[in-house]
Amino acid sequence: MKGKILILIGILAISSCQNKTEKKNIIKTIVQDTLSKTMGGTADLSKVSEKDDKAVELIRKQLLVLLEKDLPALTKEDRYFYYEAFDLNNDQKDEYLVGFSNSYFCGSGGCSGYILNNDGSVINRFSVTDYPIYVTTSSTEKFYDLIFESGGKFHLLKMKNGKYPSNPSVQEVLKGDVPKESTKVLDVNGKTLEKYSF
């Protein structure tokens, strides 16, 4: 806490020493407001998304069930996940793409993970994939087709009998580049996703 306050004071000091421009004044105001609320204990945390909290808890509970046999072998550092919500079938309910990024779940071929329904049930377990995953604009069986990278190549995964293929590396290799209109999800390597423990 003291470290954060010192950083905020440092930013405030630097911004006050420089020329006053409108942009710098806005930054200064935000820093001052954040600093005063943090020191006064009045910071408003009500804007934390309840939906995110529910999704994290749902995924956490499901992983404890799915990985029950693995739990004794997992270290504390292995027990975390990343996720991203995306409505894969246009039913106005998000599905959850869940990935890992540690030596227990990842190897030379890539990492494993899950695609979960919004109720936590498993649509798929996937293996040997690199991140990110791409959601295309085309669909099969009412679910968007996905593009996974595996072995340095992009592979197209289409829903078949209610499941995506679990091993992307043996699926059709995409000819050309990932379509520009595709949506990048589960960008674990992009360092923008939050890490959660389970």
N, CA and C of each residue as an Amber inpcrd file, in Angstrom:
protein
   594
   0.8230000  -1.1830000   0.0000000   0.0000000   0.0000000   0.0000000
   0.8750000   1.2570000   0.0000000   1.9360000   1.2450000   0.8630000
   2.8160000   2.4080000   0.9230000   3.5190000   2.6120000  -0.4080000
   3.8870000   1.4580000  -1.0510000   4.5600000   1.5370000  -2.3440000
   3.6860000   2.2020000  -3.3850000   2.3900000   1.8530000  -3.3850000
   1.4600000   2.4390000  -4.3510000   1.2860000   3.9350000  -4.0960000
   1.2150000   4.2980000  -2.8280000   1.0580000   5.7080000  -2.4760000
   2.2960000   6.4910000  -2.9040000   3.4920000   5.9220000  -2.6790000
   4.7250000   6.5980000  -3.0820000   4.7830000   6.7580000  -4.6020000
   4.3340000   5.7390000  -5.3270000   4.3120000   5.8400000  -6.7920000
   3.3660000   6.9490000  -7.2220000   2.1880000   7.0030000  -6.6010000
   1.2170000   8.0410000  -6.9470000   1.7680000   9.4340000  -6.6240000
   2.4460000   9.5670000  -5.4900000   3.0310000  10.8550000  -5.1200000
   4.1220000  11.2240000  -6.1290000   4.9270000  10.2010000  -6.5610000
   5.9690000  10.4450000  -7.5650000   5.3840000  10.9210000  -8.8770000
   4.3150000  10.2860000  -9.3170000   3.6490000  10.6990000 -10.5540000
   3.1180000  12.1210000 -10.4190000   2.5150000  12.4020000  -9.2780000
   1.9740000  13.7390000  -9.0310000   3.0910000  14.7840000  -9.0500000
   4.2210000  14.4580000  -8.4280000   5.3370000  15.4040000  -8.3880000
   5.8960000  15.6560000  -9.7840000   6.0540000  14.5870000 -10.5490000
   6.5770000  14.7340000 -11.9150000   5.6270000  15.5600000 -12.7660000
   4.3250000  15.2330000 -12.6550000   3.3670000  15.9590000 -13.4990000
   3.2540000  17.4230000 -13.0930000   3.4730000  17.7440000 -11.8040000
   3.3590000  19.1410000 -11.3860000   4.6000000  19.9580000 -11.7770000
   5.7500000  19.2640000 -11.9900000   6.9740000  19.9620000 -12.3780000
   7.0070000  20.2920000 -13.8660000   6.2290000  19.5980000 -14.6670000
   6.2460000  19.8040000 -16.1050000   5.2760000  20.9160000 -16.4980000
   5.3390000  21.2870000 -17.7630000   4.4310000  22.3190000 -18.2680000
   2.9930000  21.8970000 -18.0760000   2.1480000  22.8650000 -17.7580000
   0.7300000  22.5980000 -17.5330000   0.0020000  22.5610000 -18.8700000
  -0.3890000  21.3820000 -19.2550000  -1.2460000  21.2590000 -20.4250000
  -2.5400000  20.6270000 -19.9600000  -3.5230000  20.6620000 -20.8130000
  -4.8360000  20.1170000 -20.4340000  -4.7310000  18.6360000 -20.0960000
  -3.9760000  17.8720000 -20.8910000  -3.8400000  16.4420000 -20.6660000
  -3.1710000  16.1710000 -19.3240000  -2.1080000  16.9150000 -19.0280000
  -1.3920000  16.7150000 -17.7690000  -2.2510000  17.1140000 -16.5820000
  -3.0800000  18.1440000 -16.7510000  -3.9680000  18.5530000 -15.6690000
  -4.9860000  17.4640000 -15.3710000  -5.4660000  16.7910000 -16.4130000
  -6.4240000  15.7020000 -16.2030000  -5.7580000  14.5670000 -15.4450000
  -4.5350000  14.2090000 -15.8460000  -3.8030000  13.1460000 -15.1600000
  -3.5570000  13.5330000 -13.7120000  -3.1750000  14.7690000 -13.4900000
  -2.9140000  15.2550000 -12.1320000  -4.1750000  15.1560000 -11.2750000
  -5.2960000  15.5510000 -11.8370000  -6.5670000  15.4900000 -11.1070000
  -6.9140000  14.0540000 -10.7500000  -6.7390000  13.1390000 -11.7010000
  -7.0440000  11.7270000 -11.4350000  -6.1240000  11.1810000 -10.3520000
  -4.8290000  11.4950000 -10.4390000  -3.8720000  11.0240000  -9.4370000
  -4.2300000  11.5780000  -8.0590000  -4.5350000  12.8640000  -7.9860000
  -4.8930000  13.4730000  -6.7050000  -6.1530000  12.8380000  -6.1310000
  -7.1540000  12.6150000  -6.9820000  -8.4130000  12.0250000  -6.5350000
  -8.1840000  10.6040000  -6.0270000  -7.4240000   9.8140000  -6.7940000
  -7.1460000   8.4350000  -6.4030000  -6.3520000   8.3970000  -5.1090000
  -5.3600000   9.2540000  -5.0040000  -4.5280000   9.3080000  -3.8110000
  -5.3470000   9.6850000  -2.5830000  -6.1800000  10.7060000  -2.7000000
  -6.9720000  11.1330000  -1.5400000  -7.9850000  10.0670000  -1.1340000
  -8.5930000   9.4000000  -2.1120000  -9.5670000   8.3520000  -1.7780000
  -8.8780000   7.1290000  -1.1810000  -7.6970000   6.7940000  -1.6920000
  -6.9720000   5.6470000  -1.1550000  -6.5190000   5.9190000   0.2740000
  -5.9590000   7.1100000   0.4970000  -5.4810000   7.4550000   1.8460000
  -6.6540000   7.6010000   2.8110000  -7.7610000   8.1020000   2.3250000
  -8.9200000   8.3030000   3.1880000  -9.7870000   7.0710000   3.3450000
  -9.4740000   6.0170000   2.6010000 -10.2480000   4.7850000   2.7120000
 -11.6230000   4.8840000   2.0760000 -11.8090000   5.8300000   1.1560000
 -13.1300000   6.0000000   0.5520000 -13.1670000   5.5950000  -0.9130000
 -12.1600000   4.8410000  -1.3700000 -12.1510000   4.4040000  -2.7720000
 -13.3780000   3.5450000  -3.0400000 -14.0530000   3.8120000  -4.1420000
 -15.2860000   3.1100000  -4.4990000 -14.9600000   1.8540000  -5.2880000
 -15.1860000   0.6850000  -4.6910000 -14.9400000  -0.5830000  -5.3690000
 -16.2350000  -1.1930000  -5.8940000 -17.3170000  -0.4520000  -5.8500000
 -18.6060000  -0.9840000  -6.2790000 -18.6770000  -1.2210000  -7.7770000
 -17.7380000  -0.6580000  -8.5250000 -17.7640000  -0.8290000  -9.9710000
 -17.1140000  -2.1340000 -10.4250000 -16.6200000  -2.9450000  -9.4840000
 -16.0780000  -4.2510000  -9.8330000 -17.2250000  -5.0950000 -10.3560000
 -17.0310000  -5.6990000 -11.4970000 -18.0990000  -6.4230000 -12.1720000
 -18.5200000  -7.6620000 -11.4010000 -19.7920000  -7.6990000 -11.0130000
 -20.3420000  -8.8520000 -10.3170000 -20.3400000 -10.0570000 -11.2440000
 -20.5980000  -9.8160000 -12.5190000 -20.6180000 -10.8840000 -13.5070000
 -19.2610000 -11.5730000 -13.5630000 -18.1820000 -10.8060000 -13.5490000
 -16.8520000 -11.3870000 -13.5740000 -16.5990000 -12.2370000 -12.3410000
 -17.0270000 -11.7440000 -11.1840000 -16.8570000 -12.4920000  -9.9460000
 -17.5910000 -13.8240000 -10.0190000 -18.8100000 -13.8200000 -10.5570000
 -19.5930000 -15.0480000 -10.6730000 -18.9490000 -16.0090000 -11.6560000
 -18.4540000 -15.4980000 -12.7620000 -17.8090000 -16.3430000 -13.7660000
 -16.5510000 -16.9780000 -13.1880000 -15.7390000 -16.1990000 -12.4970000
 -14.5090000 -16.7220000 -11.9050000 -14.8350000 -17.8190000 -10.9070000
 -15.8300000 -17.5940000 -10.0730000 -16.2010000 -18.5920000  -9.0670000
 -16.7410000 -19.8620000  -9.7280000 -17.5350000 -19.7050000 -10.7630000
 -18.0730000 -20.8450000 -11.5050000 -16.9340000 -21.6620000 -12.1330000
 -16.0040000 -20.9910000 -12.7840000 -14.8640000 -21.6670000 -13.4140000
 -13.9990000 -22.3380000 -12.3590000 -13.7480000 -21.6360000 -11.2800000
 -12.9140000 -22.1800000 -10.1970000 -13.5060000 -23.4910000  -9.6650000
 -14.8160000 -23.4920000  -9.3940000 -15.4770000 -24.7000000  -8.8750000
 -15.4060000 -25.8350000  -9.8920000 -15.6240000 -25.5140000 -11.1540000
 -15.5920000 -26.5560000 -12.1870000 -14.1840000 -27.1300000 -12.3380000
 -13.1620000 -26.2900000 -12.2810000 -11.7870000 -26.7830000 -12.4030000
 -11.4250000 -27.7070000 -11.2440000 -11.9190000 -27.4100000 -10.0490000
 -11.6430000 -28.2770000  -8.9000000 -12.2390000 -29.6640000  -9.1040000
 -13.3630000 -29.7440000  -9.8170000 -13.9750000 -31.0330000 -10.1340000
 -13.2350000 -31.7040000 -11.2950000 -13.0260000 -30.9670000 -12.3750000
 -12.3900000 -31.5260000 -13.5680000 -10.9610000 -31.9860000 -13.3130000
 -10.2730000 -31.2860000 -12.4390000  -8.8620000 -31.5900000 -12.1930000
  -8.6350000 -32.2640000 -10.8400000  -9.6780000 -32.8750000 -10.3100000
  -9.6000000 -33.4850000  -8.9770000  -8.4210000 -34.4520000  -8.8470000
  -8.2060000 -35.2840000  -9.8500000  -7.1060000 -36.2610000  -9.7880000
  -5.7360000 -35.5990000  -9.9360000  -5.7170000 -34.4200000 -10.5520000
  -4.4500000 -33.7130000 -10.7630000  -4.0400000 -32.8800000  -9.5510000
  -4.9930000 -32.5160000  -8.7110000  -4.7270000 -31.5710000  -7.6230000
  -3.5460000 -31.9540000  -6.7380000  -3.3970000 -33.2290000  -6.3330000
  -2.2490000 -33.5580000  -5.4790000  -0.8900000 -33.2790000  -6.1440000
  -0.8240000 -33.3350000  -7.4600000   0.4420000 -33.1190000  -8.1680000
   0.6940000 -31.6540000  -8.4900000  -0.3270000 -30.8170000  -8.3740000
  -0.1870000 -29.4020000  -8.7270000   0.4830000 -28.6160000  -7.6140000
   1.4510000 -27.7980000  -7.9830000   2.0510000 -26.8790000  -7.0220000
   1.1570000 -25.6350000  -6.9420000   1.4400000 -24.7750000  -5.9960000
   0.6850000 -23.5320000  -5.8680000   0.8100000 -22.7030000  -7.1460000
   1.9880000 -22.7070000  -7.7610000   2.2190000 -21.9400000  -8.9830000
   1.4570000 -22.5070000 -10.1810000   1.1380000 -23.8100000 -10.1280000
   0.3840000 -24.4410000 -11.2190000  -1.1110000 -24.1690000 -11.1350000
  -1.5670000 -23.7730000  -9.9690000  -3.0110000 -23.6690000  -9.7420000
  -3.5450000 -22.2690000 -10.0280000  -3.4380000 -21.8710000 -11.2790000
  -4.0560000 -20.6270000 -11.7270000  -4.5250000 -20.7770000 -13.1590000
  -5.4680000 -19.9360000 -13.5440000  -6.0210000 -20.0000000 -14.8960000
  -6.3120000 -18.5980000 -15.4010000  -6.5020000 -18.5130000 -16.6990000
  -6.9560000 -17.3050000 -17.3690000  -8.2730000 -17.6490000 -18.0370000
  -9.1240000 -16.6610000 -18.2170000 -10.3350000 -16.9500000 -18.9710000
 -10.7780000 -15.7240000 -19.7440000 -11.5800000 -15.9990000 -20.7610000
 -12.2310000 -14.9210000 -21.4970000 -13.6300000 -15.3930000 -21.8600000
 -14.5840000 -14.4990000 -21.7010000 -15.9790000 -14.8040000 -22.0220000
 -16.2750000 -14.3830000 -23.4590000 -17.0150000 -15.2330000 -24.1660000
 -17.4150000 -14.9210000 -25.5400000 -18.6600000 -15.7370000 -25.8570000
 -19.6480000 -15.0930000 -26.4500000 -20.8800000 -15.7880000 -26.8380000
 -20.6090000 -16.5250000 -28.1530000 -20.2800000 -17.7970000 -28.0680000
 -19.8840000 -18.5780000 -29.2360000 -21.0550000 -19.0350000 -30.1010000
 -22.2690000 -19.0100000 -29.5410000 -23.4190000 -19.5160000 -30.2940000
 -24.5750000 -18.5200000 -30.3980000 -24.3190000 -17.2760000 -30.1200000
 -25.3250000 -16.1990000 -30.2400000 -26.6150000 -16.4810000 -29.4810000
 -26.4880000 -17.0570000 -28.2850000 -27.6850000 -17.2890000 -27.4690000
 -27.8130000 -16.2460000 -26.3540000 -27.0480000 -15.1720000 -26.4610000
 -27.0250000 -14.0760000 -25.4850000 -26.4560000 -14.5050000 -24.1300000
 -25.7390000 -15.6270000 -24.0970000 -25.0740000 -16.1010000 -22.8860000
 -23.6370000 -16.4290000 -23.2600000 -22.7100000 -15.9360000 -22.4610000
 -21.2980000 -16.1580000 -22.7490000 -20.8770000 -17.5840000 -22.4400000
 -19.9860000 -18.0860000 -23.2700000 -19.2510000 -19.2950000 -22.9580000
 -17.8910000 -18.8250000 -22.4510000 -17.1570000 -19.7190000 -21.7710000
 -15.8860000 -19.3320000 -21.1780000 -14.7550000 -20.1580000 -21.7680000
 -13.7780000 -19.4650000 -22.3240000 -12.5610000 -20.1100000 -22.8030000
 -11.5510000 -20.0000000 -21.6720000 -11.0920000 -21.1320000 -21.1810000
 -10.2340000 -21.1900000 -20.0040000  -8.8840000 -21.7740000 -20.4070000
  -7.8250000 -21.0730000 -20.0680000  -6.4900000 -21.5330000 -20.4390000
  -5.5200000 -21.4910000 -19.2810000  -4.4340000 -22.2000000 -19.4540000
  -3.3740000 -22.2750000 -18.4520000  -2.0620000 -21.8690000 -19.1100000
  -1.1030000 -21.5000000 -18.2970000   0.1970000 -21.0920000 -18.8350000
   1.2980000 -21.4420000 -17.8390000   1.4560000 -22.7270000 -17.5820000
   2.5140000 -23.1730000 -16.6870000   2.9680000 -24.5610000 -17.1080000
   4.0350000 -25.0440000 -16.5280000   4.6580000 -26.2910000 -16.9840000
   3.7750000 -27.5200000 -16.7880000   2.8260000 -27.4770000 -15.8610000
   1.9590000 -28.6430000 -15.6640000   0.9790000 -28.8130000 -16.8300000
   0.4560000 -27.7140000 -17.3290000  -0.5530000 -27.7630000 -18.3860000
   0.0170000 -27.4630000 -19.7710000   1.2720000 -27.0800000 -19.8380000
   1.8770000 -26.7270000 -21.1190000   3.1340000 -27.5400000 -21.3450000
   3.3640000 -27.8520000 -22.6130000   4.5660000 -28.5820000 -22.9880000
   5.0930000 -28.0260000 -24.2850000   5.9630000 -28.7880000 -24.9290000
   6.5620000 -28.3110000 -26.1720000   5.5320000 -28.1430000 -27.2810000
   4.4160000 -28.8790000 -27.2160000   3.3750000 -28.7710000 -28.2350000
   2.3880000 -27.6570000 -27.9980000   2.3780000 -27.0820000 -26.8040000
   1.4300000 -26.0220000 -26.4660000   0.7900000 -26.2840000 -25.1200000
  -0.3480000 -25.6620000 -24.8940000  -1.0350000 -25.7340000 -23.6010000
  -2.4060000 -26.3740000 -23.7560000  -2.9690000 -26.7600000 -22.6270000
  -4.3220000 -27.3080000 -22.6330000  -5.2670000 -26.3190000 -21.9640000
  -6.5510000 -26.5680000 -22.1300000  -7.5600000 -25.7000000 -21.5270000
  -8.9540000 -26.2560000 -21.7630000  -9.9420000 -25.4200000 -21.5170000
 -11.3370000 -25.8400000 -21.6240000 -12.1830000 -24.7610000 -22.2870000
 -13.2830000 -25.2070000 -22.8530000 -14.3550000 -24.3000000 -23.2510000
 -15.5610000 -24.7560000 -22.4460000 -16.1040000 -23.8400000 -21.6430000
 -17.2170000 -24.1590000 -20.7550000 -18.4710000 -23.4010000 -21.1660000
 -19.6180000 -24.0430000 -20.9650000 -20.8960000 -23.3510000 -21.1160000
 -21.0370000 -22.3460000 -19.9870000 -22.0100000 -21.4680000 -20.1020000
 -22.2030000 -20.4520000 -19.0590000 -22.6860000 -21.0480000 -17.7420000
 -23.1060000 -22.3090000 -17.7280000 -23.4790000 -22.9650000 -16.4720000
 -22.3130000 -23.7640000 -15.8920000 -21.1720000 -23.7260000 -16.5640000
 -19.9760000 -24.4180000 -16.0880000 -19.7610000 -25.7880000 -16.7160000
 -20.7640000 -26.3190000 -17.4120000 -20.5900000 -27.6360000 -18.0330000
 -19.5640000 -27.5470000 -19.1640000 -18.9080000 -28.6590000 -19.4230000
 -17.8120000 -28.6890000 -20.3850000 -18.3340000 -28.8560000 -21.8080000
 -17.9360000 -27.9390000 -22.6750000 -18.1540000 -28.1210000 -24.1110000
 -16.9680000 -28.9040000 -24.6500000 -15.7820000 -28.5110000 -24.2440000
 -14.5550000 -29.1160000 -24.7450000 -13.3990000 -29.0060000 -23.7840000
 -12.5150000 -29.9680000 -23.9040000 -11.1700000 -29.8590000 -23.3580000
 -10.2820000 -29.8020000 -24.5900000  -9.3030000 -28.9280000 -24.6070000
  -8.3990000 -28.8690000 -25.7470000  -6.9530000 -29.0080000 -25.2800000
  -6.1080000 -29.4170000 -26.2060000  -4.6930000 -29.6160000 -25.8840000
  -3.8380000 -29.0270000 -26.9940000  -2.5620000 -29.0860000 -26.8030000
  -1.5250000 -28.6320000 -27.7390000  -1.9000000 -27.3750000 -28.5270000
  -2.1800000 -26.3260000 -27.8100000  -2.4870000 -25.0730000 -28.4860000
  -1.6540000 -23.9290000 -27.9250000  -1.4030000 -22.9710000 -28.7800000
  -0.7540000 -21.7290000 -28.3690000  -1.8270000 -20.6490000 -28.3420000
  -1.5700000 -19.5940000 -27.6220000  -2.5310000 -18.4920000 -27.5120000
  -2.1040000 -17.3370000 -28.3980000  -3.0100000 -16.5090000 -28.8480000
  -4.4460000 -16.4790000 -28.5800000  -5.2100000 -17.4770000 -29.4500000
  -6.5170000 -17.5500000 -29.1800000  -7.4570000 -18.3130000 -29.9940000
  -8.2560000 -17.2740000 -30.7690000  -8.6730000 -17.6080000 -31.9650000
  -9.4550000 -16.6760000 -32.7780000 -10.8540000 -17.2270000 -33.0170000
 -11.8480000 -16.3630000 -32.8760000 -13.2320000 -16.7100000 -33.1790000
 -13.5360000 -16.1080000 -34.5450000 -13.9230000 -16.9600000 -35.4960000
 -14.1960000 -16.4880000 -36.8540000 -15.6360000 -15.9880000 -36.9550000
 -15.9960000 -15.4960000 -38.1140000 -17.3780000 -15.0590000 -38.3430000
 -18.2160000 -16.1690000 -38.9780000 -17.5730000 -17.2710000 -39.3780000
 -18.3220000 -18.4040000 -39.9370000 -18.7370000 -19.3250000 -38.7930000
 -19.7680000 -20.1270000 -39.0200000 -20.2390000 -21.0070000 -37.9560000
 -20.6190000 -22.3760000 -38.5060000 -20.6000000 -23.3570000 -37.6040000
 -20.9980000 -24.7280000 -37.8910000 -21.8040000 -25.2070000 -36.7030000
 -22.9580000 -25.7990000 -36.9610000 -23.8470000 -26.2610000 -35.8900000
 -24.1530000 -25.1430000 -34.8920000 -24.3600000 -23.9450000 -35.4010000
 -24.7350000 -22.7530000 -34.6200000 -23.6290000 -22.2240000 -33.7130000
 -22.4200000 -22.7620000 -33.7940000 -21.2790000 -22.2690000 -33.0170000
 -20.2440000 -21.7140000 -33.9870000 -19.6450000 -20.5730000 -33.5990000
 -18.6000000 -19.9960000 -34.4350000 -17.4470000 -20.9840000 -34.5910000
 -16.8590000 -20.9990000 -35.7900000 -15.6460000 -21.7760000 -36.0180000
 -14.4960000 -21.0710000 -35.3030000 -13.5260000 -21.8500000 -34.8450000
 -12.3930000 -21.3080000 -34.0930000 -11.0920000 -21.5820000 -34.8360000
 -10.1240000 -20.7290000 -34.6080000  -8.7830000 -20.9470000 -35.1480000
  -7.8200000 -21.0390000 -33.9630000  -7.1380000 -22.1770000 -33.8850000
  -6.1410000 -22.4120000 -32.8440000  -4.7780000 -22.4730000 -33.5270000
  -3.7690000 -21.9570000 -32.8580000  -2.4110000 -22.1110000 -33.3600000
  -1.7770000 -23.2950000 -32.6530000  -1.1770000 -24.1790000 -33.4290000
  -0.4960000 -25.3370000 -32.8670000   0.6610000 -25.6980000 -33.7890000
   1.8370000 -25.8760000 -33.2310000   3.0070000 -26.2290000 -34.0300000
   3.3810000 -25.1640000 -35.0430000   3.0770000 -23.9090000 -34.7390000
   3.4210000 -22.8140000 -35.6290000   2.4730000 -22.6510000 -36.8110000
   1.3930000 -23.4300000 -36.8370000   0.4040000 -23.3340000 -37.9090000
  -0.9660000 -23.0600000 -37.3150000  -1.8010000 -22.3950000 -38.0970000
  -3.1640000 -22.1190000 -37.6660000  -4.0800000 -23.2270000 -38.1730000
  -4.9180000 -23.7310000 -37.2680000  -5.8190000 -24.8350000 -37.5790000
  -7.2620000 -24.3920000 -37.3640000  -8.1370000 -24.7950000 -38.2850000
  -9.5510000 -24.4420000 -38.2270000 -10.3160000 -25.5380000 -37.4930000
 -11.0390000 -25.1460000 -36.4450000 -11.8320000 -26.0980000 -35.6760000
 -13.3070000 -25.7750000 -35.8470000 -14.0650000 -26.7820000 -36.2540000
 -15.5030000 -26.6190000 -36.4620000 -16.2460000 -27.5500000 -35.5150000
 -17.3620000 -27.0740000 -35.0140000 -18.1970000 -27.8680000 -34.1350000
 -18.7070000 -29.0940000 -34.8980000 -18.6520000 -30.2590000 -34.2490000
 -19.1930000 -31.4830000 -34.8360000 -19.8230000 -32.3060000 -33.7200000
 -21.1170000 -32.5730000 -33.8600000 -21.8660000 -33.3290000 -32.8430000
 -21.7520000 -32.6880000 -31.4560000 -21.8190000 -31.3480000 -31.4190000
 -21.8200000 -30.6360000 -30.1430000 -20.4690000 -30.4260000 -29.4960000
 -19.3860000 -30.7530000 -30.1930000 -18.0360000 -30.5880000 -29.6370000
 -17.1040000 -30.0210000 -30.6980000 -16.1280000 -29.2580000 -30.2360000
 -15.0070000 -28.8920000 -31.0910000 -13.9790000 -30.0190000 -30.9690000
 -13.1540000 -30.2290000 -31.9730000 -12.0820000 -31.2230000 -31.8430000
 -11.1540000 -30.8490000 -30.6820000 -10.6910000 -31.8460000 -29.9500000
  -9.8810000 -31.5470000 -28.7590000  -8.4040000 -31.3510000 -29.0700000
  -7.9420000 -31.8500000 -30.2040000  -6.5340000 -31.7030000 -30.5610000
  -6.4210000 -30.8600000 -31.8290000  -6.1830000 -29.5660000 -31.6770000
  -6.1140000 -28.6820000 -32.8500000  -5.0340000 -29.0690000 -33.8500000
  -3.9560000 -29.6740000 -33.3920000  -2.8110000 -29.9390000 -34.2710000
  -3.1220000 -30.9090000 -35.3980000  -4.1900000 -31.7060000 -35.2850000
  -4.5250000 -32.6650000 -36.3300000  -5.7010000 -32.1830000 -37.1890000
  -6.1190000 -30.9480000 -37.0000000  -7.2250000 -30.3930000 -37.7690000
  -6.7060000 -29.6670000 -39.0040000  -7.6410000 -29.3120000 -39.8660000
  -7.3350000 -28.6330000 -41.1250000  -6.4420000 -27.4150000 -40.8980000
  -5.3730000 -27.3300000 -41.6590000  -4.4710000 -26.1710000 -41.5800000
  -5.1000000 -25.0390000 -42.3830000  -5.1550000 -23.8730000 -41.7750000
  -5.7350000 -22.6980000 -42.4210000  -4.8320000 -22.2360000 -43.5540000
  -5.4230000 -22.0050000 -44.6880000  -4.6610000 -21.4910000 -45.8270000
  -4.6690000 -19.9700000 -45.7500000  -3.5140000 -19.3590000 -45.7530000
  -3.4270000 -17.9090000 -45.6540000  -3.4050000 -17.4400000 -44.2130000
  -3.6650000 -16.1610000 -44.0390000  -3.6320000 -15.5410000 -42.7100000
  -4.9660000 -15.6970000 -41.9940000  -4.9400000 -15.4470000 -40.6870000
  -6.1740000 -15.4140000 -39.9120000  -7.0180000 -14.2630000 -40.4660000
  -8.2890000 -14.5090000 -40.7950000  -9.1310000 -13.4260000 -41.3330000
  -9.1740000 -12.2200000 -40.3940000  -9.0740000 -11.0250000 -40.9610000
  -9.0330000  -9.7870000 -40.1730000 -10.2720000  -9.5950000 -39.3200000
 -11.4100000 -10.1210000 -39.7690000 -12.6460000  -9.9320000 -39.0110000
 -12.7690000 -10.8960000 -37.8260000 -11.8020000 -11.7960000 -37.6620000
 -11.8140000 -12.7200000 -36.5280000 -11.5230000 -11.9660000 -35.2370000
 -12.0780000 -12.4730000 -34.1520000 -11.8860000 -11.8650000 -32.8350000
 -10.8520000 -12.6590000 -32.0580000  -9.8500000 -11.9670000 -31.5470000
  -8.8010000 -12.6000000 -30.7480000  -9.3060000 -12.7610000 -29.3180000
  -9.2520000 -13.9950000 -28.7910000  -9.6580000 -14.2590000 -27.4180000
  -8.5810000 -15.0870000 -26.7170000  -8.6460000 -15.0810000 -25.4220000
  -7.7180000 -15.8240000 -24.5700000  -6.2680000 -15.5310000 -24.9580000
  -5.9500000 -14.2570000 -25.0260000  -4.6080000 -13.8200000 -25.3970000
  -3.7170000 -13.8340000 -24.1540000  -3.4130000 -15.0370000 -23.6930000
  -2.6190000 -15.2270000 -22.4770000  -1.2470000 -14.5850000 -22.6240000
  -0.6400000 -14.7160000 -23.7800000   0.7020000 -14.1810000 -24.0000000
   0.7110000 -12.6600000 -24.1220000  -0.4530000 -12.0760000 -24.4050000
  -0.5520000 -10.6240000 -24.5180000  -0.4680000  -9.9210000 -23.1740000
  -0.4650000 -10.6880000 -22.0950000  -0.3080000 -10.1780000 -20.7200000
  -1.4200000  -9.2030000 -20.3020000  -2.5740000  -9.2640000 -20.9700000
  -3.6570000  -8.3500000 -20.5960000  -4.7370000  -9.0420000 -19.7780000
  -4.6890000 -10.3690000 -19.6890000  -5.7000000 -11.0990000 -18.9370000
  -5.2870000 -11.2500000 -17.4840000  -6.2590000 -11.2080000 -16.6190000
  -5.9790000 -11.3910000 -15.1970000  -5.8210000 -12.8760000 -14.9010000
  -4.9660000 -13.1910000 -13.9400000  -4.6950000 -14.5610000 -13.5440000
  -5.4960000 -14.8550000 -12.2730000  -6.1670000 -16.0260000 -12.2550000
  -6.9840000 -16.4080000 -11.1040000  -6.5120000 -17.7480000 -10.5460000
  -6.5730000 -17.8810000  -9.2380000  -6.1840000 -19.1440000  -8.6020000
  -7.3880000 -20.0780000  -8.5050000  -7.1020000 -21.3610000  -8.3690000
  -8.1790000 -22.3380000  -8.1180000  -7.6840000 -23.3930000  -7.1320000
